[in-house]
């Protein structure tokens, strides 16, 4: 990692120079985007600010990293940050000085922005409660950490056709969507991994192909190397629209892809490169203080007497002072750290009962129920490729449902993307939306495509079916009608939907554009 750190530091002056050229309009937005993504930064829609994506291995934020983030928010007066579906934190509305300053200082705290965008391996994600979750198959976090370090070293050395996303899941709930990711490792009851490859969301989504079973955890880096080598050998370097790993299923066929991956794996194993992971057990020995906590946001851990406290700021966008307030509460608490979730929330783990109560108090401004924990990408008001403001839509829906007084369990968690790119993972939700435009009487009207019936649970995973477009102004009425229908049944949405999916579809279709 030392070599990677030095290479990154040496490249920073070039980033600073190009950023200054962009702001002085010496290079175009397109030229800057093609360059800046490698550094984890993009220009925003207004062309006057940047966003910066902080890679956080497995979504982990220890107290040192949290303190650094807090300091940067305050030093540069950052008023917008976003928890992403890839377990990173995006800092928004940054001027050039802030982008370069944060990027350079972040590496001193083990936070890299290198490869946060562009055609590079992205942040490796892992089940957020891995290591502390009751009923987990085993702790996958050490593998995710090792995978992250390995992939980081490849940045600048291996040219990929497009980005590569890797994830690890510790239960069949598959919160990290490993069965439809570029490369996914699913924990098994035998303490091994099943490996899925060449899946992904977005345009032409694909479920991953099962390419290996019963893989020992210490061997996962060989399977990652095989994925990289397969992508390099068979990925599309000519057409970016068809350059993601899932398109290799079309060009090679399922059988052909599995064979290509198998050959790459055999070569990786024969290469003589030592990629075995040496695990080092991390145990604090911390125990509870005897205080019991009864709150739906306080999740008992498998470590007796300890809790993980869940917090979900609406849309994954916490108030700018929230990170400081959380840090001040947990500072000095033994083994307490933050774990970002793939649904834009965060857990504060390893809390005793008394510590959990303090964390609950400082995080009482977030989502009140599952519905309010819905997912939305940063949206078109900030993102230069966005079409609709997904954050605005989510706020509108939450305000409307609160005003109507719907019961907490009448609606599901939904997923909203501002465009087809699926940054809001709209294709996995029971209900999902992606932004677009509908022409009505020769006038462009704000609208979203409605996706219906997605599922991420392993063994039942499926993509939501696009039913058609719904005008943005009609979405609140659709959601309220659906919620009130469920409420009248006396059941929760999950219970009702199991036997009334067709009725739900009928309600949805009645609001679609004709």
C-alpha positions in Angstrom: 0.0 0.0 0.0 2.9 2.3 0.5 3.7 2.3 -3.2 0.1 3.0 -4.0 0.1 5.9 -1.6 3.2 7.5 -3.1 1.9 7.1 -6.7 -1.4 8.8 -5.7 0.4 11.7 -4.0 2.7 12.2 -7.0 -0.4 12.4 -9.3 -2.2 15.0 -7.2 -0.5 18.1 -8.8 -1.7 16.9 -12.2 -5.3 16.8 -10.8 -4.9 20.2 -9.3 -3.7 21.6 -12.6 -6.5 20.1 -14.6 -9.1 21.2 -12.1 -7.8 24.8 -12.4 -8.0 24.6 -16.2 -11.6 23.4 -16.0 -12.7 26.2 -13.8 -10.9 28.7 -16.0 -12.7 27.1 -19.0 -9.5 26.0 -20.7 -10.9 22.5 -21.0 -14.5 21.2 -21.6 -16.7 19.5 -19.1 -16.4 16.3 -21.1 -12.6 16.5 -21.1 -12.5 17.1 -17.4 -14.9 14.2 -16.7 -12.7 11.8 -18.6 -9.8 12.8 -16.4 -11.2 13.5 -13.0 -13.1 10.3 -12.5 -9.9 8.4 -11.7 -9.4 10.7 -8.7 -13.0 10.1 -7.5 -14.2 13.6 -8.4 -16.6 15.0 -11.0 -17.9 18.4 -11.8 -21.5 19.0 -10.8 -24.3 20.2 -13.0 -23.7 23.9 -12.4 -20.1 23.6 -13.7 -18.9 25.7 -10.7 -18.5 23.0 -8.1 -17.1 19.5 -7.7 -18.2 16.4 -5.8 -15.6 14.1 -4.2 -16.3 10.5 -3.4 -14.5 9.0 -0.4 -13.8 5.3 -0.8 -14.5 3.5 2.5 -13.6 -0.2 2.5 -16.6 -2.2 3.4 -18.4 1.0 4.4 -16.3 1.2 7.6 -15.7 4.5 9.3 -13.6 4.2 12.5 -13.3 7.2 14.9 -10.2 8.5 13.2 -11.8 8.6 9.8 -15.0 10.1 11.2 -12.9 12.9 12.9 -11.2 13.6 9.6 -14.5 13.9 7.8 -15.9 16.1 10.4 -12.8 18.4 10.3 -13.1 18.7 6.5 -16.8 19.5 6.6 -16.1 22.3 9.0 -12.8 23.6 7.4 -14.4 23.9 4.0 -17.9 24.7 5.2 -19.5 21.7 3.4 -23.2 21.9 3.5 -24.1 18.7 1.5 -22.9 15.2 1.9 -24.5 11.9 0.7 -24.3 8.3 1.8 -24.2 6.3 -1.4 -25.5 2.8 -2.4 -21.8 1.8 -2.8 -21.1 2.5 0.9 -19.1 5.7 0.2 -19.6 9.3 1.3 -19.9 12.0 -1.4 -19.0 15.5 -0.5 -20.8 18.1 -2.6 -20.6 21.8 -3.7 -16.8 21.9 -3.4 -14.5 24.5 -4.9 -11.1 23.5 -6.3 -9.2 24.3 -3.1 -11.5 22.0 -1.1 -11.4 19.1 -3.5 -7.6 19.1 -3.7 -7.1 19.7 0.0 -9.4 16.9 1.1 -8.1 14.5 -1.4 -4.5 14.9 -0.3 -5.2 14.8 3.4 -7.6 11.8 3.2 -4.9 9.3 2.5 -3.2 10.1 5.8 -6.3 8.6 7.4 -6.6 5.5 5.1 -9.2 7.1 2.9 -8.6 7.0 -0.8 -10.5 8.8 -3.6 -8.3 7.0 -6.2 -10.6 5.1 -8.6 -13.7 6.5 -7.0 -15.0 7.2 -10.6 -14.0 6.3 -14.1 -13.1 2.9 -15.5 -11.6 1.5 -12.3 -12.3 -0.9 -9.5 -14.8 0.8 -7.3 -15.3 0.7 -3.5 -15.6 -2.9 -2.3 -18.8 -3.3 -0.3 -19.7 -5.7 2.4 -22.8 -6.5 4.6 -22.8 -3.6 7.0 -23.3 -5.7 10.2 -20.7 -8.3 9.2 -18.9 -9.5 12.3 -21.6 -8.4 14.7 -24.9 -9.7 13.1 -26.9 -12.4 14.8 -27.4 -15.3 12.6 -24.7 -14.4 10.0 -23.0 -17.3 8.2 -19.6 -15.8 8.9 -17.7 -12.5 9.1 -16.9 -11.5 5.5 -15.4 -8.1 6.4 -11.8 -9.3 6.5 -12.1 -10.6 2.9 -13.7 -7.3 1.8 -10.8 -5.3 3.3 -8.2 -7.5 1.6 -10.1 -7.3 -1.7 -10.2 -3.5 -1.5 -6.4 -3.2 -0.9 -5.7 -5.6 -3.8 -7.9 -3.7 -6.3 -6.5 -0.4 -5.2 -3.1 -1.5 -6.2 -4.3 -2.3 -9.8 -5.5 1.3 -10.4 -3.2 2.8 -13.0 -1.6 -0.5 -13.8 -4.5 -2.4 -15.5 -6.7 -0.7 -18.1 -10.3 -1.9 -17.7 -13.1 -1.4 -20.3 -15.3 0.2 -17.6 -15.8 0.2 -13.8 -15.7 -3.0 -11.8 -17.8 -3.5 -8.6 -17.1 -6.2 -6.1 -19.2 -7.1 -3.0 -19.4 -9.6 -0.1 -22.6 -10.8 1.6 -22.8 -12.5 5.0 -26.4 -13.8 4.8 -29.1 -14.8 2.3 -30.6 -11.3 2.7 -27.9 -10.2 0.3 -28.0 -6.5 1.1 -25.0 -6.0 -1.1 -26.6 -7.6 -4.2 -23.7 -10.0 -4.8 -25.8 -12.3 -7.1 -26.1 -9.4 -9.6 -22.8 -7.5 -9.3 -19.8 -7.5 -11.5 -18.3 -9.9 -9.0 -20.0 -11.1 -5.9 -19.1 -13.4 -3.0 -22.0 -15.0 -1.1 -21.2 -16.7 2.2 -22.4 -20.3 2.6 -23.2 -22.4 5.7 -19.9 -24.3 5.1 -17.9 -21.2 5.8 -17.0 -20.8 2.1 -18.2 -18.6 -0.7 -20.3 -19.1 -3.8 -19.0 -16.7 -6.5 -21.2 -14.8 -9.0 -19.9 -12.9 -11.9 -20.8 -10.6 -14.8 -24.1 -9.2 -13.3 -25.2 -5.6 -12.9 -27.9 -3.0 -12.8 -28.6 -0.2 -15.2 -29.5 -0.5 -18.9 -29.9 -4.2 -19.9 -29.5 -5.5 -16.3 -28.3 -9.1 -15.8 -28.2 -11.5 -12.9 -24.7 -12.8 -12.2 -23.6 -16.2 -13.3 -22.5 -18.7 -10.7 -18.9 -19.3 -11.7 -17.5 -21.0 -8.6 -18.7 -22.8 -5.4 -17.2 -23.7 -2.1 -14.4 -21.1 -2.3 -12.2 -20.8 0.8 -12.1 -17.2 2.1 -8.3 -17.0 2.0 -8.4 -17.7 -1.8 -10.8 -14.9 -2.9 -8.1 -12.7 -4.4 -7.3 -15.3 -7.0 -11.0 -15.2 -8.0 -10.8 -11.4 -8.2 -7.7 -11.6 -10.4 -9.5 -14.0 -12.7 -12.4 -11.5 -13.0 -10.0 -8.7 -13.8 -8.2 -10.8 -16.4 -11.4 -12.0 -18.0 -12.7 -8.5 -18.2 -9.5 -7.2 -19.8 -9.5 -10.1 -22.3 -13.2 -10.1 -23.3 -14.6 -6.7 -22.3 -15.7 -4.2 -25.0 -13.1 -1.4 -25.3 -14.8 0.2 -28.4 -18.3 0.8 -27.2 -18.7 2.3 -23.7 -22.4 1.6 -23.8 -21.7 -2.1 -23.9 -18.5 -2.2 -21.9 -19.8 -3.3 -18.5 -19.1 -6.9 -17.5 -22.7 -8.0 -18.0 -22.4 -7.6 -21.7 -19.8 -10.4 -21.8 -22.8 -12.7 -21.2 -24.2 -11.5 -24.6 -20.9 -11.7 -26.5 -19.6 -15.0 -25.1 -22.9 -16.7 -24.0 -23.3 -18.1 -20.5 -21.4 -21.2 -21.2 -18.6 -19.3 -23.1 -18.3 -16.8 -20.3 -18.0 -19.5 -17.6 -15.3 -21.2 -19.6 -13.4 -17.9 -20.1 -13.6 -17.2 -16.4 -12.5 -20.8 -15.6 -9.4 -20.5 -17.8 -8.5 -17.1 -16.2 -8.8 -18.7 -12.8 -6.6 -21.6 -13.7 -4.0 -19.2 -15.0 -4.2 -17.1 -11.8 -3.7 -20.2 -9.7 -0.7 -21.3 -11.8 0.8 -17.8 -11.9 2.9 -18.3 -8.8 1.7 -15.0 -7.4 1.0 -15.3 -3.7 -2.5 -13.9 -3.2 -3.6 -15.9 -0.2 -5.1 -13.8 2.5 -3.5 -14.0 6.0 -6.2 -13.2 8.4 -5.6 -11.4 11.7 -8.4 -11.7 14.2 -9.8 -8.4 15.4 -11.5 -8.7 18.7 -11.9 -6.0 21.3 -13.3 -8.2 24.0 -15.9 -5.5 24.8 -18.9 -6.6 26.7 -22.3 -5.1 27.6 -23.0 -3.0 30.7 -26.2 -4.8 31.6 -28.4 -2.1 30.2 -31.2 -3.4 28.0 -32.5 -1.2 25.2 -35.9 -1.5 23.6 -36.0 0.5 20.4 -36.5 -0.7 16.8 -33.4 1.2 15.8 -31.2 -0.6 18.4 -30.3 -4.0 17.0 -28.9 -6.6 19.5 -25.5 -7.8 18.2 -24.2 -11.4 18.5 -21.8 -10.1 21.1 -23.9 -10.3 24.3 -25.0 -6.9 25.6 -23.9 -4.9 22.6 -26.0 -3.0 20.1 -25.9 -1.6 16.6 -27.9 1.6 16.3 -29.4 2.3 12.9 -29.7 5.8 11.5 -31.1 6.7 8.1 -31.2 10.4 7.2 -33.8 11.1 4.6 -32.4 10.3 1.1 -29.1 9.5 2.7 -28.4 13.2 3.1 -27.6 14.1 6.8 -27.5 17.6 8.1 -24.1 19.1 7.7 -23.5 19.2 11.5 -24.7 15.6 12.0 -21.3 13.9 11.6 -19.9 16.2 14.2 -22.7 15.5 16.7 -22.3 11.7 16.2 -18.5 12.0 16.6 -18.8 13.9 19.8 -21.1 11.3 21.2 -19.0 8.2 20.3 -15.6 9.7 20.8 -13.6 7.5 23.1 -16.2 4.7 23.1 -14.3 1.4 22.9 -14.5 -0.3 19.5 -17.5 1.9 18.4 -17.4 2.6 14.6 -19.8 3.5 11.8 -20.9 1.1 9.0 -22.5 2.6 6.0 -25.3 0.5 4.4 -26.0 -0.1 0.6 -29.4 1.6 1.3 -27.9 5.0 2.2 -28.1 4.5 6.0 -25.5 3.9 8.7 -25.1 1.6 11.7 -23.2 2.7 14.8 -21.9 -0.6 16.1 -20.4 -2.1 19.3 -22.4 0.1 21.7 -23.3 -0.9 25.2 -26.8 -0.3 26.3 -26.0 3.1 27.8 -23.9 4.1 24.7 -26.7 3.0 22.4 -29.2 5.3 24.3 -26.9 8.2 23.7 -26.5 7.4 20.0 -30.3 7.0 19.6 -30.8 10.4 21.0 -28.4 12.2 18.6 -29.8 10.3 15.6 -33.5 10.9 16.3 -34.1 13.1 13.2 -33.9 10.3 10.6 -36.4 8.0 9.0 -39.3 7.0 11.2 -40.0 3.7 9.5 -39.0 1.4 6.6 -40.9 3.5 4.1 -39.0 6.7 5.1 -35.7 4.7 4.7 -36.3 4.7 1.0 -33.3 5.2 -1.4 -32.7 8.2 -3.7 -29.6 9.1 -5.7 -28.3 12.6 -5.4 -30.5 13.7 -8.3 -30.4 16.1 -11.2 -30.1 19.3 -9.2 -26.5 18.2 -8.5 -25.6 15.4 -10.9 -24.6 16.5 -14.4 -26.1 13.4 -16.1 -29.3 13.3 -14.0 -32.7 13.9 -15.6 -35.0 14.3 -12.5 -34.5 15.4 -9.0 -34.9 12.2 -7.1 -34.1 13.8 -3.7 -37.0 16.3 -4.2 -39.4 13.5 -5.1 -38.5 11.5 -2.0 -39.0 14.5 0.2 -42.3 15.3 -1.4 -43.5 11.7 -0.9 -42.4 11.6 2.8 -44.1 14.9 3.5 -47.3 13.7 1.9 -47.4 10.4 3.7 -46.8 12.1 7.0 -49.6 14.6 6.3 -52.0 11.7 5.5 -51.0 9.9 8.7 -50.4 6.6 7.1 -49.4 3.7 9.4 -45.7 3.0 9.6 -45.9 -0.4 7.8 -48.4 0.6 5.0 -45.7 1.2 2.4 -42.4 -0.5 1.3 -39.0 0.9 1.0 -38.8 2.3 -2.5 -35.8 3.1 -4.8 -35.5 6.3 -6.9 -32.9 7.0 -9.5 -32.7 10.4 -11.3 -31.9 8.6 -14.6 -31.6 5.0 -16.0 -28.1 4.6 -14.5 -29.6 3.0 -11.3 -27.5 4.9 -8.8 -30.6 4.7 -6.6 -30.8 0.9 -7.4 -34.4 1.4 -8.7 -34.4 -2.1 -10.4 -34.2 -4.0 -7.1 -37.1 -2.4 -5.2 -40.6 -3.7 -4.8 -41.3 -0.2 -6.3 -38.7 1.7 -8.1 -38.5 4.8 -10.3 -36.0 6.2 -12.7 -36.2 9.7 -14.1 -37.2 10.7 -17.6 -39.4 12.9 -19.7 -42.9 12.3 -21.2 -44.1 14.2 -24.2 -47.7 15.3 -23.8 -49.3 17.5 -26.4 -45.9 18.2 -27.7 -44.7 19.4 -24.3 -42.0 17.7 -22.2 -43.4 16.8 -18.8 -41.3 15.6 -15.9 -41.9 11.9 -15.5 -40.5 8.7 -14.0 -40.5 5.1 -15.4 -42.1 2.9 -12.8 -40.4 -0.5 -12.0 -42.4 -3.1 -10.1 -41.7 -6.3 -8.2 -37.9 -6.2 -7.7 -36.4 -8.5 -5.0 -32.8 -8.8 -3.7 -33.2 -11.9 -1.3 -30.9 -14.6 -2.4 -32.8 -17.4 -4.2 -35.7 -15.1 -5.0 -33.7 -12.2 -6.6 -35.3 -10.6 -9.6 -35.3 -7.2 -11.3 -38.4 -5.0 -11.2 -40.5 -5.0 -14.3 -40.8 -1.6 -16.0 -44.5 -1.0 -16.2 -44.5 2.4 -18.0 -44.1 6.1 -17.3 -45.9 8.1 -14.6 -46.0 11.9 -14.4 -44.0 13.2 -11.5 -47.0 15.2 -10.3 -49.1 11.9 -10.1 -46.6 9.9 -8.1 -47.7 11.1 -4.6 -51.4 10.2 -5.4 -50.3 6.8 -6.5 -48.3 6.2 -3.3 -51.1 7.4 -1.1 -53.7 5.3 -2.9 -51.5 2.2 -2.5 -50.8 2.9 1.2 -54.4 3.5 2.1 -55.4 0.2 0.3 -52.9 -1.7 2.4 -53.9 0.1 5.5 -57.5 -0.9 5.1 -56.5 -4.5 4.9 -55.1 -4.4 8.4 -51.9 -6.0 7.2 -48.4 -4.7 6.7 -47.3 -4.0 3.2 -45.1 -7.1 3.1 -48.0 -9.4 4.2 -50.5 -7.7 1.9 -48.2 -7.8 -1.2 -47.6 -11.5 -0.9 -51.2 -12.2 -1.8 -52.2 -9.0 -3.6 -49.4 -8.3 -6.1 -51.8 -8.2 -9.0 -54.0 -5.7 -7.2 -50.9 -3.6 -6.5 -50.0 -3.7 -10.2 -53.6 -2.6 -11.1 -53.3 0.4 -8.8 -50.0 1.3 -10.4 -51.2 0.9 -13.9 -54.1 3.2 -13.3 -51.7 6.1 -12.8 -49.5 5.4 -15.8 -49.4 7.8 -18.8 -51.7 6.6 -21.6 
